[in-house]
Amino acid sequence: MNKYEMMFIVKATIDEESISKCAEALKSVIPSMKGEITDEKDLGQKKLAYPIKKEVTGHYYVVNFNANSEIVNELDRKARIDENIIRHMIIRLDEE
């Protein structure tokens, strides 16, 4: 298992309950496929540097986790499908 960090931005124009459901649905992929979440941060609503899909603000999340490539591929697929996630990025962290 490798260490990864995922950052994703959820539309801020939807209600708070939908924002948290969207984030939890994406994060739930990790334990369901036998990965491990090591740290997660809800960074809150922030102004975007530039408009993305006509959105000017977004709700930011950062999740650190241990996983294999199958889990990363599934997270990427789910983030691309979900219309409420306007941006995401998954990076592999170097061993320290």
N, C-alpha and C positions, 0 to 999 in steps of 0.2 A: 504494500500500500504506500502511496505517495502522499505528500502534503500539498494541499491546494488552497487557494483563496478565491472566492467568488464575490464579485460586487455586482449588484443589480439595482436598477432604478424602476420603481413602480409609479404609474401615473398618479399624480396628486389630485386630479380632478374627480376621482371616484371617492366614495365615502370611506371612513376609517376602517370599518369592518371589512370591506372588500379588499382594502390594502393589506390588512393583516392576514386575511384568508389566502390571498395571492402569494404572499411571502411564505406562509406556512406550507402551502401546497408545494412550492418549489423546494423548500428546505426538507420536507418529508421524504423526498426521493432518496436522500443520502442514507438515513437509517434503514429504509425499506429494502435497500440493495446491499445491506451489510457494511455500510461505510460508517464513519464516526465523525460527528460534529465536535470540534475541539473548542471553538469560540464563535460567537455570533454577536453582531452589533447592529442596533437599529440607530442609524445616524440621523433620522428624522427628515423633515421636509427641507429642501434647499432649492435655491434658484439654479437652473441649468446655465451653463456657460453660453449656450446657444439653443434656440428652439429645436426640439426633436419631435417629429410628427405633430407639430403645432402645439406642443406642450412647452411651457416655460418654467415649470417647477416639477420636482419629482421627489419621491420618498426613497431615500438611500438605505441599502442594507449591505453589510459585509459579513461573510460566513467563511470561517477557516475550517477545513475538514480533511480527514484522511480517507482516501478512496482509491479505487483502481480506474482504469480507463473507461470501462463500461459505464460506471456511475457518472463520470465526467461527460461522456457522450449523451447520456440520458438527460442530464441537467441542461446541457446545451440545447438539445432537441425541445425540451419542455419550455425553456425560456424563449426560444424562437416562436413557438406556437402561441404562447399566451399573449394576447393583445394588450393586456394591462402592463406588461413589462416592456419598457421602452428602450432599455439598454442593459446589457449584461457583459461581463468579462470574467473568464476563469483563467487563473494563472497557476502554474506549478511552482511551489516554493522550493528553493535549494535546501539541501540538507545542511544543517548548521553544525 
